[in-house]
């Protein structure tokens, strides 16, 4: 809080903002300079996710008497996501020593403890390389169609190469991109936020004004009109601007990397276990867990025929308040249990309605898989890694109302041959290609088209990735192919799905439910109430999920 003493009027500014709006945290960027303005990085409550555009002018107007401060607002969880994706601006802006306000009793932490500058820098370089690949593809398309004399197509490729470059620079410099196809708007925005931008276009020069207008015409005409003509000479002039912008973008990126100093140098000896193949399903003894006992008893009472119950996964999320007010010293723990139910006949339909009933009654999150003894024995005969590991785990059996001591295990005990692993990897790559195809299809839908279809494609992308992981690591093909079922399964085996779509609050649960049910809503109801802000949020989570899946596979098989 030393910044409060050193910066004039900050106390008044913080008081005025936080008394009117729900603010999570405020950080101060001075850049060790005397000239103004300084930056107030304001992380607002997640409830403003749909109204941030309306909120920012109100906050700016609230502190209009203090022109020495510039306001930059982000929704808190979106800022945290951007930091995890490698945004250096937010990473350095949200350091603890720059914090000048935090909401009372808030536990929000934008930067994870094990997330240092080196990791953030690596992710920033990876992001730059991915964006550069997209830009280069459009750039190659421009030169290809230009040589073929297809100048209309070439002009569109050039426009996209320029637009994507500006968008990336905006994310790099301030973690905010302008959602527009206007090159003029992008040029003015980058000019405003960067002192090292080379002013590729001069808005006071008549020739550049003409070029900017032509770029406006290129996007509109090539997208929405049947015929568009452009002179080769004009393309050459635009080509020179494109090359100048790309050269300047490289300079800006290099300057940004050199400018950000490593905020801290602690040595974190943490092991990311998600990058290792889960050789065994480890189950801890949970005899004393009252919630689990209650759930098993409820299953026994609700199902008329004998069943066996195996535990193949469990998680717990804790939240505690400890303070001077003894009445507020409480602890809350959310339990997640993953159970395999074995029966003589098919009871999946009954369990599908029983699962939400038990969850609501006991206040836990129960995930149920249902198989008959015959179905499981067939999987064991096929050397299924999943069933071999669950049924061989001594601590996994919670209730044996059915005879389960006569399983016939495969001699390989779930271990696959090299050829079988290669076949599984080949299938994974097919799933990954499918997922990327759906992802790119969703990314290609812009503001002029239907938002729900964009989100539906992201849903399908994650569905393909989930199927690929389950098949590759556990040889398991789910009997339900909806994303809700698949994602819950992945949450049982890996940490990162729980991190990407946490379900600790009612808002978290609503967002997850809306996303996983979008296919059903469109298919049977014909609509889904999703706006563009939510669509972009789902886009970021989908991209991160696919990246984590790919890293998991690459980390597992990197030495083979």
N, C-alpha and C positions, 0 to 999 in steps of 0.2 A: 504493500500500500504506500510505498515511498513516493510514488508518482503523484499522490494526492497533495503532498506538501509542496512539490516542486512545480506543479502546473497550476497556473492561476485559473480560478473559476471552475475547476473540475468538479468540486463538491456540488456546486449549484447545478451543473449540467447533469450529473448523475442523479441528483434528487429530482430534477424536473422530468427526466426520461423515465426513471423507474417508478415514479408515482403515477404515471399515466399509462404505461405499457408493461406487459409481462416480459421482463428481460431476464435471460438466464445468466449471461456474463457480459462484461465489457472489458476490452483490452485497449491499450494505448500504444500506438506506433509513433515514435518521434524521429527515428533514424539518426539520432545524435546530431540533429541539425538545428540551427537557430531560425532559419527561414520557415514560414508557415505555409500551408496549414499542416497540423498534425492529424493523424488518422485515429478515429474511434472505431474499433472493430466491435460491433454489437451483435451478439448472438441472442436472437429472440426466441421465445417459447415456440415449441413445435406446433402450437395451435394456430400460428400465423402462416402455416405452410401454403395455404391457398390465398392469402391476402397480403403477402409480403410487398407486392407492388403498390398496394394502397397504403401500407404502413410506413414505408420509407419516407415519402414526402411529409407525412405528419411528424415524424421524428426530426427531420431536417428543419421543419418550421418551428418545432419546439425550441431548438437551440440556435435560431437565426441570429440572436444577439451575440453569438460567439463565432465569428467568421474564421477564427484561427483554428477551428476544428472541422474536419471533414468526416462525415458519417458514412460507414460502409456496413450494411446489415446482411446477416445470414441467418437462416433458420438453423438452430443449434445442431440438430442431428445431421443436416445436410453438410454443415461445416465439418463435422466429425468424419463423415463419409469421404469428403474430399481430402482430408488429411491422410486418411488410410490409403487413399488412391495415389498419394504422393504429391499433393499440392504444397509446394515450398512456401508460398506466400502465407497461407493459413497456418502452416506448421510453425513458422517463425513468429507470426503475429500472435498466436495463442500460447506463447510460453508463459509459465507461471509468474516470472518476474515482470511481465507486462500487464498482469491482471489488476484492474483498478476497481472492479465491482463483481460480486457474485451473489446470486439470489440466496436468501437465507434458507438453510437446510437443504440446499441443492447438492446433489452428489454427481452432477454432470461433470465429466472430465473429457475434454475434446481430444487429448493426446494420450493414448495408452502408455503405460509405464515402460513397456518393452519396445517402444517405437522411437528409435533414435534418429539423428540427422542422417546417418549413413544409409539406413533403411529407406528413409523418405527420399533421399537423393536418388537411390537406385530405382525406386518406383517412379520418380519424376522422369528419369532417363528412359525407363521402359515405356511410359506413357508417351513421351516425345517420339520414340521410335515407332510406336503404333500409329500415332497421328501422321507421322512423316510418311509411313507406308501408304496410307490413304491418299495423301496429297500427291505422292509420286505416281500413284496409279492414274489419277486424273491428269497429271502432267504428261505422262506417257501417252494417254489417250488423246490429249491435245495434239501432240506432235504426230501421232499416227494418223489421225483424221485430217490434219492439216496437209500432210504429204499426199493423202489420197484425194485432196481437193474437196473434201466434205466439210466446208467451212462452218456451216451451221452447227454440226455436232462438235467440231473442234472448239467453237466459241463457248459452248456450254461446258466442256471439259475445263477450259481455261478459267471460266467463272468459278467453277467448283474448287479448283486448285487454289484460287485466290481467297475465296470465302472460308475454306477450311483452315487456311493459314492464319487468317485474322481470328477466327474462333479459337484456335489453339493458343494464340498469343494472349487473348483475353483471359482464358483460363489460367495460363501460366502467370500472368502479371497480377491478377486480382481475383481469380477463382470465380469470375462471373462472365458469362458470354452473352452477347446480344442475340436474342432470338429473332433474326431478320436475315433476309437474303440480299439486303442492300449493301453493296460494297462501300458506298458513300458513308452510311451509318457506321459500319465497322471501322473505316478509316478514321473518322472523327473520334470514335470511342477510344481506339488505341492511342491516338494522338493525345487525348486527354489524360490517359492513365500512365503513359510511358514517356519519360524524358529522352529515351535513346531511340525512339522510333524515328526513322529517317524521312518521314513525310513523303512517302512514295507518290502520293498525289498532292498537288497544290491546288486547293479549292479556289484560289484567286487567279489561277492561270486558265485562260480560255480553253486551251487544248486539253488540259486535264479535266476541266468541267465537261467537255464533250465526251471524253473517254469514260468518265463516271456515269454519264447518262446512257452511253452505249451499253455499259455493263448492266445497268438497270433493265434495258430493253432485251438484252441477251437472255437473262433468266426468265423474264415474263414471256417472251415470244417463243423460246424453244420449249418451254413447258406447256404453254396453254394455247399456242397458235399453230396452224398447220404449216405455214411457210414463213421462213425467216432467212434473209439474205444479209451477208456482211462481206465487205471488201477485204481481200487478202492483205492489203496495205494497212487497213485498220487493225487486223489481227496482229500484225507484226508490232504495231505500236503497243498494243495491249500485252503482247508477249514480253516486251522489254520491261513493262511494269511488273508483270508476274515474276520475272527473274530477279528484279531489284528487290521485290518484297521478300522472296525466298532467301536471298542473300542476307537481308536485314534481319529476318527471323532467326537465322543461325547465329548472327551476332548477338541478338537480344538473349537467346537461350544461353549462350556461353557467358554473357555478362551476368545473367541471373544466377547461374551456378556459382560463379566466382564471388558474387556479392553476398550470398547467404553464408554466414559463418556458422559453424557447428555450435548450437546453443548449449549443449552439455556433452560430457565425455564419459559418463559413467559406464562401467563395463557390466552389461546385462548377460549373465550366463543362463539364458533360457533356451530350452529346446522346444521347437515347434513339432510336437509329436504327430501332427496331422499329415506330415510328409512321409510317414512310414507306413508300410503295409500292415494293417491290423491282423497279425498272424493268429491271435486268439481273441475271443470275446471274454473278457474278464468280468466276473460278477462277484461283487462283495456280498458278504453275509448281511442280510437285512431282516433278521428274525424279529428285531425289536421295533421295526417301523410300523406304527399303528395304522397309518394311511394305507400301506401296502396290504397289511392283514385285513383291513376293512374291505378293500377292493376285492381280494380273493374270496372273502366270505360272501360278498354281494354276488359275485359270479356264480358261486356254488348254489346260492339260493335261487338265482334267477334262471338258471339253465337246468332243465328237468333231467337231462341225461348225464351220465358220468363224464367228467372231463379231467384232463391233466393240465396244469398251468406251469409254464416255464417263464422265467424272467431273463430276457436277453439284452436289457439295457435300462439304465436309470440315470436321472440327472436331478439336480436340486439347485434352485436359485434362492439366495437369502437376501433379506433386507432388514436392517436393524436401525432403530432410533434409540440413542442413549443420551440423555441430557440431564440437566438439573431438575427438570420437572419430572418427578418419578412416575406420574400418571402417563407420560409420553414415552417411557422406556419400554418399548415393545420390539418383538422380533417376528418376522414373517418369513416363511420358507415355502416356496412352491416346489412340489414334487412332480416329476415326470417318470412314469413307469411304462416300459415296453414289454408286453406279455405275449407269449405264444400259447394259444389255446388248442389243445388236442382233443378230438372227439371221435366217436364212431361214425356219426353222420354229419352232413354239411350243415353247420349252424351259422354261417357267415351273415346271412340276412338278419338273424336274431341279434348277433353281436353288434352289427352296425347301428342298431337302434339302442342297444344296451350301453354302448360305450359313452355317448353323451350324457345319458341318465346317471351313470356312476360318477362321471366327472363333475357334474353339477351337484350331486348329492354329497360327495365326500370333499369336493373342493380341490381335486388333483387333476393332472393331465394324464389320462390313460390311453395308450395306443395298443390296439389288439390285432394280432394276426391269428387267423383261424384256418386249421388244416385237419383233415381226418387222418387217422392212423395209416390208412392205406396210401393216402397221398404222400405222407411224410416218408413212408418206407420206400416208395418209388424214388423219391428224391435221394434218400440214403443209398439206394442201389446205384444211382447215377453219380455217386461221390460228391454230392452237393456240399461245398465248403460251409455254407451257412448252417444247414441242419446238423452236419457233423459236429460243428463247434458248439452249437447251443445244447444239443442233447448230451454231449460228452462232459459238459461242465457240471460238476457235482453240486455246486451251490445254486444252479439255475432252477432246479425243480422245487416249486413252491407247494404244489398240491398234486397228489397222485390218486384221484378218484377213479382213474382208469389204469389198467395194467400197462406199464411202460417199461418193464424190465426186459422185454423180449425184442428190443430193437436189434436189427442185423446191420452192423456198420460195415461200410466198404473197407476193404483192406488198405486202401491208400489214405484213409482217415482224412479226407478232404483236401489232400495235397494233390495238385494237378501236375501233369507232365509238361515239359517245355512246349510241346506242340499245342497242348490245350491252352496254355497261357498265351501263346502267340495268336491262337484263334480268338481268344477273349480280347486281346489287345486290338486286333483287327476290327472286331465288332465295336470296341470303344471308339476307335478313330471314325468309324461310320456314324456313330451317335454324335461325336463331337462335330463332325461336318454338318450333320443335320441341325444341331443346336446353333452353330454359327450361321447357317443359312436362315433360320428363323430370326436370329438376332439382327442380322443385316437387313432382313426384310422389314423388321420393326423400325430400325433406324432410318430406313429410306422413306418412311411415312412422315410427312412434315405437317405443319399447321393447317394446310389447306385440305387435309384429308381426315378420315374418321379416326379419332383417338382410340376408341375401344379396340379396333383391329390391331393397332400398334401394340397395345398391352397384351392382347390375345397371343400375338406372335412371341412376345417375351415369355409368356406362360409356357408355350410349346417348346421354346428353346431350353428352359430350365427342366422341363419334363424329360426331354431327350438326354440331357446331361445327368439327371438323377438315374435314369434307367442304365446309362452307360457305366456309372460308378458301381451300382449294385451288381450288375452282371460281371464286371471286371474283377472286383475285389472279393465278392462272396458267391459268385455263380448263381445269383438269386434273381429270378424273373417274377416280379410282383403280379398278383392276380387282379389288382386294380391299377389302371394306368392314369388315374387323375393325379394332378400335381400335389394335392393335399396329402394323399396317402404316400406318394413317393418322397415328398419332402420330409414328412415325419419319420420315415425310415432312415433317410440320410442323417437326420438329427440324432438318431440313435447311435450312429457309428462315427461321426466326425463332428468336430467342434464348430467349424466355420459356418455351416448352415444355420446353427443357432445364433451366431453372431450377425449374420446378414439379415435374417428375419427374426429378431427377438420377439417373444410374445409375453413380456413381463407386465404390460399394461393393457387396458381395454383398447386404447388407440392402436397399440401394436397388433393386437388380435384382429381389430377391424381391418387394418391395412392388409394383413396376411390373408384373411378370409376373402376380402374383395379381390385380391390378386389370384388366388388359387381357384376361385369359383367363376372367373370371368368367362371361361369357355362354356360352362353350364348356363350362365346368365344369357349369353349371346345365342346359344343354340336353342334354348327352350323359352326364354322370355323375349329374345330379339333385341335386348338392350342391356346396357350396363352404365351406371352413373360414375364415370371416371373423367376427371378433367386433365388438362395438359400438365399442370404441376405434378399431379400424382403419376402421370405417365412417365415423365422424365425421372422421377424418383425410382419407379420400377425399372426403368432402363438402366440406371446406375447400378441397382442391386443385381439385375440380371447379368450385366457385364462383369461385375465383381465375382458373382457365383461361378460363371464359366471360367474366369481366370483362376480361381481357387481350385476348381476341378482339374484344370490342365496342370497346374503346379503340383497337385497331389499325385497325379499319374506320372508326371516327369520326374518328381522326386523319388518315387517308388522304384522306377525302372531305369534310373540314370546310370547305374553301374552295370547294366546288363548289355 
